[in-house]
Amino acid sequence: MAERNEQNQHQAHQGQSESGTVSGKAGTTQFIIKVPKDQIYKIPPPENAKRYADYTRRKPNRSSCCRRCILWTMFLILAAAVLAATAAGVVYLVFRPQVPRFTVEKISVSGFDSNLTASNSSPPIRLKFSLVVRAQNPNEKVSVYYERTSLVMIRHSEADLCDGELPYFRQPARNVTVMRAELSGAEIVSGGAVYDALVRDEKAGAVPLAVRIEAPQRLRFGNVKSWTFHVVVKCDVVVDELTEAARIVAGGCDSHVKIW
């Protein structure tokens, strides 16, 4: 009998430990449930999910992207420069382009009167020059295109006398073209420094004139045209008088190319 009571008490105690415990307070019951450790699942709080997403979705580094773009741009520019230099070298070796040669063949002057006096009644004079230029294209396989917006100037003792432009045309290979440029200038006051210098040089039979030509040109190699470049021609010419029958007693020209 005693053994049965002890067994019942042991079973009751075991049931209480597994299912719950009754508190000593009246009307209040507490249950303590024990779950095995292998059945406990750890669920992270909701804010951890957002933090995990931020960690896994990293933003790209802007500085590295900009650096990569700069490097690629520099590489493309360098590659284009190398290709352009190679193409220019091949064209030069094949065609051997040369700069056209220029010569001033004649200068005619109208509107100049060396007998004016320095008085208020003497009207100012305006000089007009007719310039004949000989252009030679020495290239055997290259034609020259003379573009618009050329400039021709004539100066005397650092004073601008007149300006104008050359005609625009196409000059074939191995060709000589004689062209005329009509130039007009500003008014010259009798008795002024410019007028007196011109009169003095004309009486001496040697009037030095500086002719400057800036001609935009393009070369054609077969079916390919080059970019526009400028040929700058400087001629120092001496004429015996400032009339329509003026003769060139001395002169020479020098030219060079401006690529850009």
C-alpha positions as a Python dict, from the first residue, in 0.01 Angstrom:
ca = {
    (1, 'M'): (0, 0, 0),
    (2, 'A'): (279, 232, 96),
    (3, 'E'): (467, 150, -224),
    (4, 'R'): (159, 238, -432),
    (5, 'N'): (126, 577, -261),
    (6, 'E'): (493, 656, -325),
    (7, 'Q'): (453, 559, -692),
    (8, 'N'): (148, 782, -729),
    (9, 'Q'): (330, 1071, -566),
    (10, 'H'): (629, 1021, -797),
    (11, 'Q'): (404, 1019, -1105),
    (12, 'A'): (222, 1329, -988),
    (13, 'H'): (549, 1509, -926),
    (14, 'Q'): (678, 1411, -1270),
    (15, 'G'): (356, 1531, -1437),
    (16, 'Q'): (380, 1863, -1264),
    (17, 'S'): (741, 1910, -1372),
    (18, 'E'): (655, 1834, -1737),
    (19, 'S'): (326, 2019, -1770),
    (20, 'G'): (332, 2302, -1520),
    (21, 'T'): (343, 2422, -1163),
    (22, 'V'): (51, 2545, -959),
    (23, 'S'): (132, 2857, -762),
    (24, 'G'): (53, 2892, -403),
    (25, 'K'): (-169, 3192, -454),
    (26, 'A'): (-537, 3131, -463),
    (27, 'G'): (-701, 3163, -805),
    (28, 'T'): (-373, 3198, -1000),
    (29, 'T'): (-219, 2919, -1205),
    (30, 'Q'): (117, 2930, -1387),
    (31, 'F'): (237, 2676, -1639),
    (32, 'I'): (604, 2636, -1724),
    (33, 'I'): (662, 2449, -2049),
    (34, 'K'): (1003, 2310, -2111),
    (35, 'V'): (1099, 2266, -2475),
    (36, 'P'): (1399, 2055, -2572),
    (37, 'K'): (1700, 2254, -2693),
    (38, 'D'): (1704, 2081, -3032),
    (39, 'Q'): (1356, 2225, -3105),
    (40, 'I'): (1440, 2590, -3026),
    (41, 'Y'): (1445, 2802, -3347),
    (42, 'K'): (1616, 3141, -3332),
    (43, 'I'): (1426, 3399, -3539),
    (44, 'P'): (1618, 3729, -3596),
    (45, 'P'): (1435, 4053, -3528),
    (46, 'P'): (1285, 4236, -3830),
    (47, 'E'): (1545, 4516, -3825),
    (48, 'N'): (1817, 4258, -3889),
    (49, 'A'): (1665, 4176, -4227),
    (50, 'K'): (1704, 4536, -4345),
    (51, 'R'): (2061, 4546, -4217),
    (52, 'Y'): (2142, 4222, -4398),
    (53, 'A'): (1995, 4358, -4721),
    (54, 'D'): (2208, 4672, -4688),
    (55, 'Y'): (2521, 4466, -4638),
    (56, 'T'): (2456, 4237, -4933),
    (57, 'R'): (2352, 4520, -5167),
    (58, 'R'): (2664, 4732, -5165),
    (59, 'K'): (2663, 5058, -5353),
    (60, 'P'): (2918, 5093, -5636),
    (61, 'N'): (3221, 5305, -5566),
    (62, 'R'): (3181, 5629, -5761),
    (63, 'S'): (3548, 5716, -5751),
    (64, 'S'): (3647, 5384, -5908),
    (65, 'C'): (3385, 5428, -6184),
    (66, 'C'): (3512, 5778, -6263),
    (67, 'R'): (3870, 5655, -6264),
    (68, 'R'): (3778, 5376, -6502),
    (69, 'C'): (3600, 5619, -6736),
    (70, 'I'): (3899, 5854, -6738),
    (71, 'L'): (4139, 5571, -6815),
    (72, 'W'): (3923, 5447, -7101),
    (73, 'T'): (3890, 5799, -7242),
    (74, 'M'): (4265, 5851, -7231),
    (75, 'F'): (4321, 5516, -7396),
    (76, 'L'): (4079, 5597, -7679),
    (77, 'I'): (4236, 5939, -7736),
    (78, 'L'): (4583, 5786, -7744),
    (79, 'A'): (4470, 5514, -7984),
    (80, 'A'): (4308, 5772, -8215),
    (81, 'A'): (4624, 5984, -8209),
    (82, 'V'): (4840, 5684, -8294),
    (83, 'L'): (4610, 5587, -8583),
    (84, 'A'): (4604, 5944, -8716),
    (85, 'A'): (4982, 5971, -8696),
    (86, 'T'): (5021, 5638, -8872),
    (87, 'A'): (4781, 5738, -9150),
    (88, 'A'): (4955, 6074, -9193),
    (89, 'G'): (5292, 5901, -9215),
    (90, 'V'): (5167, 5659, -9480),
    (91, 'V'): (5014, 5943, -9684),
    (92, 'Y'): (5336, 6144, -9663),
    (93, 'L'): (5550, 5851, -9775),
    (94, 'V'): (5320, 5773, -10067),
    (95, 'F'): (5239, 6124, -10198),
    (96, 'R'): (5527, 6338, -10066),
    (97, 'P'): (5316, 6660, -10047),
    (98, 'Q'): (5489, 6996, -10092),
    (99, 'V'): (5383, 7352, -10017),
    (100, 'P'): (5283, 7559, -10323),
    (101, 'R'): (5535, 7820, -10430),
    (102, 'F'): (5434, 8183, -10468),
    (103, 'T'): (5586, 8473, -10659),
    (104, 'V'): (5469, 8834, -10691),
    (105, 'E'): (5494, 8913, -11062),
    (106, 'K'): (5343, 9261, -11083),
    (107, 'I'): (5208, 9542, -10865),
    (108, 'S'): (5004, 9827, -11011),
    (109, 'V'): (4916, 10130, -10798),
    (110, 'S'): (4647, 10388, -10861),
    (111, 'G'): (4532, 10689, -10663),
    (112, 'F'): (4873, 10812, -10550),
    (113, 'D'): (4985, 11171, -10618),
    (114, 'S'): (5325, 11279, -10496),
    (115, 'N'): (5265, 11648, -10573),
    (116, 'L'): (5012, 11717, -10299),
    (117, 'T'): (5089, 11977, -10035),
    (118, 'A'): (5011, 11962, -9669),
    (119, 'S'): (4707, 12188, -9656),
    (120, 'N'): (4351, 12161, -9544),
    (121, 'S'): (4233, 12199, -9903),
    (122, 'S'): (4414, 11883, -10020),
    (123, 'P'): (4175, 11587, -10001),
    (124, 'P'): (4298, 11255, -9858),
    (125, 'I'): (4401, 10991, -10106),
    (126, 'R'): (4296, 10627, -10118),
    (127, 'L'): (4541, 10385, -10276),
    (128, 'K'): (4435, 10088, -10486),
    (129, 'F'): (4670, 9803, -10565),
    (130, 'S'): (4638, 9537, -10831),
    (131, 'L'): (4852, 9240, -10733),
    (132, 'V'): (4946, 8959, -10973),
    (133, 'V'): (5059, 8642, -10795),
    (134, 'R'): (5201, 8329, -10954),
    (135, 'A'): (5120, 8005, -10766),
    (136, 'Q'): (5297, 7682, -10857),
    (137, 'N'): (5181, 7340, -10738),
    (138, 'P'): (5491, 7116, -10755),
    (139, 'N'): (5313, 6799, -10641),
    (140, 'E'): (5279, 6516, -10891),
    (141, 'K'): (4980, 6340, -10733),
    (142, 'V'): (4826, 6607, -10509),
    (143, 'S'): (4582, 6880, -10611),
    (144, 'V'): (4532, 7196, -10405),
    (145, 'Y'): (4200, 7357, -10314),
    (146, 'Y'): (4218, 7728, -10234),
    (147, 'E'): (3940, 7799, -9986),
    (148, 'R'): (3749, 8119, -9916),
    (149, 'T'): (3843, 8378, -9651),
    (150, 'S'): (4201, 8429, -9771),
    (151, 'L'): (4381, 8750, -9683),
    (152, 'V'): (4626, 8964, -9881),
    (153, 'M'): (4789, 9269, -9721),
    (154, 'I'): (5045, 9525, -9837),
    (155, 'R'): (5242, 9731, -9586),
    (156, 'H'): (5499, 10007, -9604),
    (157, 'S'): (5717, 10093, -9304),
    (158, 'E'): (5484, 9909, -9063),
    (159, 'A'): (5182, 10100, -9200),
    (160, 'D'): (4894, 9906, -9358),
    (161, 'L'): (4824, 10037, -9707),
    (162, 'C'): (4556, 9798, -9837),
    (163, 'D'): (4408, 9451, -9812),
    (164, 'G'): (4197, 9208, -10013),
    (165, 'E'): (4168, 8839, -10089),
    (166, 'L'): (4269, 8577, -10343),
    (167, 'P'): (4019, 8394, -10565),
    (168, 'Y'): (3916, 8046, -10454),
    (169, 'F'): (3975, 7766, -10704),
    (170, 'R'): (4115, 7415, -10749),
    (171, 'Q'): (4471, 7381, -10871),
    (172, 'P'): (4559, 7047, -11033),
    (173, 'A'): (4886, 6867, -10978),
    (174, 'R'): (5192, 7000, -11163),
    (175, 'N'): (5009, 7323, -11242),
    (176, 'V'): (5102, 7692, -11250),
    (177, 'T'): (4823, 7945, -11197),
    (178, 'V'): (4853, 8323, -11226),
    (179, 'M'): (4588, 8505, -11023),
    (180, 'R'): (4503, 8867, -10964),
    (181, 'A'): (4396, 9025, -10636),
    (182, 'E'): (4239, 9370, -10620),
    (183, 'L'): (4325, 9551, -10298),
    (184, 'S'): (4196, 9875, -10150),
    (185, 'G'): (4303, 10064, -9842),
    (186, 'A'): (4223, 10340, -9599),
    (187, 'E'): (4258, 10708, -9670),
    (188, 'I'): (4603, 10865, -9649),
    (189, 'V'): (4629, 11229, -9551),
    (190, 'S'): (4872, 11440, -9747),
    (191, 'G'): (5147, 11572, -9525),
    (192, 'G'): (5118, 11280, -9285),
    (193, 'A'): (5399, 11044, -9189),
    (194, 'V'): (5283, 10765, -9421),
    (195, 'Y'): (5239, 10999, -9718),
    (196, 'D'): (5575, 11168, -9667),
    (197, 'A'): (5755, 10830, -9645),
    (198, 'L'): (5595, 10711, -9970),
    (199, 'V'): (5688, 11034, -10151),
    (200, 'R'): (6046, 11016, -10026),
    (201, 'D'): (6093, 10653, -10135),
    (202, 'E'): (5933, 10714, -10475),
    (203, 'K'): (6168, 11002, -10544),
    (204, 'A'): (6456, 10768, -10459),
    (205, 'G'): (6321, 10515, -10711),
    (206, 'A'): (6282, 10234, -10457),
    (207, 'V'): (5960, 10187, -10262),
    (208, 'P'): (5981, 9881, -10032),
    (209, 'L'): (5654, 9697, -9987),
    (210, 'A'): (5579, 9399, -9765),
    (211, 'V'): (5321, 9161, -9910),
    (212, 'R'): (5161, 8906, -9677),
    (213, 'I'): (4929, 8631, -9799),
    (214, 'E'): (4733, 8392, -9578),
    (215, 'A'): (4565, 8128, -9793),
    (216, 'P'): (4351, 7851, -9640),
    (217, 'Q'): (4404, 7534, -9843),
    (218, 'R'): (4310, 7170, -9857),
    (219, 'L'): (4502, 6895, -10031),
    (220, 'R'): (4343, 6610, -10220),
    (221, 'F'): (4512, 6269, -10222),
    (222, 'G'): (4320, 6060, -10472),
    (223, 'N'): (3963, 6061, -10337),
    (224, 'V'): (4059, 6184, -9990),
    (225, 'K'): (4077, 6549, -9884),
    (226, 'S'): (4287, 6676, -9599),
    (227, 'W'): (4173, 6913, -9328),
    (228, 'T'): (4204, 7288, -9389),
    (229, 'F'): (4544, 7439, -9316),
    (230, 'H'): (4687, 7784, -9381),
    (231, 'V'): (4980, 7873, -9604),
    (232, 'V'): (5144, 8198, -9495),
    (233, 'V'): (5346, 8377, -9763),
    (234, 'K'): (5571, 8674, -9692),
    (235, 'C'): (5716, 8868, -9985),
    (236, 'D'): (5952, 9166, -9969),
    (237, 'V'): (5909, 9361, -10292),
    (238, 'V'): (6067, 9685, -10412),
    (239, 'V'): (5897, 9889, -10688),
    (240, 'D'): (6039, 10188, -10871),
    (241, 'E'): (5725, 10404, -10848),
    (242, 'L'): (5368, 10403, -10723),
    (243, 'T'): (5185, 10407, -11056),
    (244, 'E'): (5003, 10161, -11277),
    (245, 'A'): (5327, 10115, -11473),
    (246, 'A'): (5531, 10028, -11164),
    (247, 'R'): (5808, 9773, -11210),
    (248, 'I'): (5940, 9530, -10952),
    (249, 'V'): (6313, 9590, -10918),
    (250, 'A'): (6375, 9340, -10637),
    (251, 'G'): (6179, 9085, -10444),
    (252, 'G'): (6151, 8740, -10298),
    (253, 'C'): (5896, 8527, -10114),
    (254, 'D'): (5907, 8283, -9827),
    (255, 'S'): (5621, 8057, -9718),
    (256, 'H'): (5538, 7820, -9435),
    (257, 'V'): (5240, 7615, -9324),
    (258, 'K'): (5020, 7657, -9018),
    (259, 'I'): (4860, 7320, -8945),
    (260, 'W'): (4582, 7454, -8721),
}
